Amino acid sequence: LENNGVVEVKDDQPAQALKAVRYELQTVVCDGKYAAGLDKILSSYLRNISGSHEQPGVWISGFFGSGKSHLAKMLRAMWTNQPFGDGVSARDIADLPGDIKDHFSELSIAAKSHGGLHAASGTLGSGANNNVRLALLNILFKSAGLPESYNQAQFVLWLKQEGLYEKLRSRIESMDKDWVKEVRRMHASPHIAEALLELRPDFAADVGQVKSILINQFPNVTDVTNQQMVDAIYDALATDGQFPLTLVVLDEVQQYV
């Protein structure tokens, strides 16, 4: 079996992972309770896009090995219509009943006026963070191409809001430094401090003060409030004030709890 008989729900997309996703899509049997589950999830979501301020969450239940993770992973792949290198997409590969195909078509049409489609997936207990709000944010940040750590993601978001992200990253990489590694050590990185001063001379008096400002403005945290979590999700996913139709898949929640 291409996936060794084990379904992993996560957003990592190396070549081997994509190969497994494609295999799972090719072999999915969307029938019976499986099809009913997809129908219930999609029809409920579509009904609540307009005319409701809430989207009900979904708990996928079943015995061990019954296909809970597989259903969630396939839903995630087909939600955004996962593209593959040869131009084929997830919904082209999976053999789906007509009503499920119609739901996905309706979802794509609705997305055109709602900021597009987005999906994030992962296992809450897979990271180092044991705080549920931060664990959720780790998964959402990663799906948006941001650092998983809260303070690092906030730093990158601030750079983008200030129009500094591309310039700062380019400067760091021109020094033959790894951008991701420098962001991880942003409080101590002389390269980030120096580059920030070059781009924004009025930001601080010297390199030492830049580091102090970064430590104070983007401190390491062990928890965030619900409002900070909501604000961070909006900042990470919204584009020009529009929030995309977003699916968040959390695997193994019961084990985490």
Secondary structure, 3 states (H helix, E strand, C coil): CCCCCCCCCCCCCCHHHHHHHHHHHHHCCCCHHHHHHHHHHHHHHHHHCCCCCCCCCCCCCCCCCCCHHHHHHHHHHHHCCCECCCCCEHHHHCCCCHHHHHHHHHHHHHHCCCCCEEEEEEEHHHCCCCCHHHHHHHHHHHHCCCCCCHHHHHHHHHHHHCCCHHHHHHHHHHCCCCHHHHHHCCCCCHHHHHHHHHHCHHHCCCHHHHHHHHHHHCCCCCCCCHHHHHHHHHHHHCECCECCEEEEEEECHHHHC
